[in-house]
Amino acid sequence: MSAVQQQQFDASRAEAFGGRMVGIVNDASLALMISLGHRTGALEAMAGLDWASIDMIADASGLHARYVREWLGAMVTGGVVEFDPETQRYHLPAEHAAVITSHAGSHNLAVPMQFIPVMGSVETLLVDAFRHGGGVPYSEFERFHPVMADFSDQTVLAGLENSIIPAVPGLHERLQSGIDCVDIGCGSGHAAIRMAELYPNSRFTGYDFEERAVNAARELARSRGISNVSFEVRDVAAMDETERFDLVTAFDVIHDQADPAGVLANVRRMLRSGGVFLMQDIKACSHLHDNIDHMVGTFLYTVSTTHCMTVSLANGGAGLGTCWGRELAEQMIGEAGFSGLETKELAHDPFNYYYIMHV
Ligand SMILES: C[S@@+](CC[C@H](N)C(=O)[O-])C[C@H]1O[C@@H](n2cnc3c(N)ncnc32)[C@H](O)[C@@H]1O
């Protein structure tokens, strides 16, 4: 007899769970369609229309009507868009537009929805890694960097000036007077470029080991005509610089390192006396039982399995995972020899902690 057969079987529990699974098939499909609606501009177009026909929506978004019709089928059955069968017109309610279009400002939930197809895109490689070990490297994710940049525009850029920089006492004044800064794991460079724009007397560098991301960052800086920022393809695990910077930032970077302890030690070494390390990392606890009621716990462990943990394992790394958590982060920061650690929660960014520490 199997373990399942030996348990007392609660038929109503099985029925309820089956119902939930059916709902998940629908909701998971909807996540993909919301991502598509975001990327194609269909959602944005609908936010600008009243009750509209398929052709009106297709015209407004510049999309093929046949695709728009089928997409609308999912959006209507999924309860996102309203449909009037008599007039054959569709409508995105203002209350929904306020959550999944630009009307949501920096809380647009269609933006993180794009991670669902990004994560699904490496499923076959992940199955292989589950069976044989190792991991899926960054290079296998076709759209990770643009989606990440979109997401961190909401968590980092949106709060940089009024929330993140003011969270570090005296940093604004030091940046105004002119200091040397590096953003490690800078991705597409949006944060470094924005800081360079805000503080023309300071000098900014961005390091990332993905050439695609560095090229995008360089192109953006060039197109904006910003000259006090530069970007280098660098593995931050191999950084060997001593007392070169006054500020190091790492936005959502440390937990997916192959050698997180080594990177923290490198950061400490590259800071000048009085220097600051500002590390943004995922708001979670180090223990599963403390994350059970986490608002986006399932999402975080899924991102971890399909990206953050596996990219680290792909480099023979520690595989800390997205939910390495505050307890382990603070322990590793202490072990790296930083002092004066303050861990802050900032209102604009419900997804992350901000660890502020000194040399
Ligand atoms: C989760 S993304 C965050 C990107 C960016 N900081 C942001 O907030 O949008 C992590 C970034 O770190 C980079 N990265 C990871 N490990 C690295 C390493 N050892 N050296 C340099 N860059 C690394 C990745 O290429 C990726 O761009």
The ligand as a MOL file (V3000), in Angstrom:
LIG
                    3D

  0  0  0     0  0            999 V3000
M  V30 BEGIN CTAB
M  V30 COUNTS 27 29 0 0 0
M  V30 BEGIN ATOM
M  V30 1 C 18.7320 40.3670 -10.8270 0
M  V30 2 S 19.7380 41.2270 -11.9260 0 CHG=1
M  V30 3 C 19.6700 42.9070 -11.3290 0
M  V30 4 C 20.1290 43.9140 -12.3560 0
M  V30 5 C 20.0810 45.3760 -11.9060 0
M  V30 6 N 20.9120 45.6210 -10.7490 0
M  V30 7 C 18.6670 45.8040 -11.6540 0
M  V30 8 O 18.3090 46.1270 -10.5110 0
M  V30 9 O 17.8970 45.8290 -12.6080 0 CHG=-1
M  V30 10 C 21.3650 40.7270 -11.4390 0
M  V30 11 C 22.4220 41.2800 -12.3400 0
M  V30 12 O 23.6870 40.9120 -11.8190 0
M  V30 13 C 24.5120 40.4730 -12.8830 0
M  V30 14 N 25.4910 39.5520 -12.2880 0
M  V30 15 C 25.2330 38.3920 -11.6510 0
M  V30 16 N 26.3860 37.8320 -11.2370 0
M  V30 17 C 27.3850 38.6560 -11.6220 0
M  V30 18 C 28.7960 38.6300 -11.4870 0
M  V30 19 N 29.4230 37.6380 -10.8500 0
M  V30 20 N 29.5050 39.6610 -11.9910 0
M  V30 21 C 28.8990 40.6780 -12.6120 0
M  V30 22 N 27.5620 40.7490 -12.7920 0
M  V30 23 C 26.8100 39.7570 -12.2880 0
M  V30 24 C 23.5610 39.8460 -13.8810 0
M  V30 25 O 24.0850 39.8000 -15.1860 0
M  V30 26 C 22.3490 40.7550 -13.7560 0
M  V30 27 O 22.4180 41.8210 -14.6490 0
M  V30 END ATOM
M  V30 BEGIN BOND
M  V30 1 1 1 2
M  V30 2 1 2 3
M  V30 3 1 2 10
M  V30 4 1 3 4
M  V30 5 1 4 5
M  V30 6 1 5 6
M  V30 7 1 5 7
M  V30 8 2 7 8
M  V30 9 1 7 9
M  V30 10 1 10 11
M  V30 11 1 11 12
M  V30 12 1 11 26
M  V30 13 1 12 13
M  V30 14 1 13 14
M  V30 15 1 13 24
M  V30 16 1 14 15
M  V30 17 1 14 23
M  V30 18 2 15 16
M  V30 19 1 16 17
M  V30 20 1 17 18
M  V30 21 2 17 23
M  V30 22 1 18 19
M  V30 23 2 18 20
M  V30 24 1 20 21
M  V30 25 2 21 22
M  V30 26 1 22 23
M  V30 27 1 24 25
M  V30 28 1 24 26
M  V30 29 1 26 27
M  V30 END BOND
M  V30 END CTAB
M  END
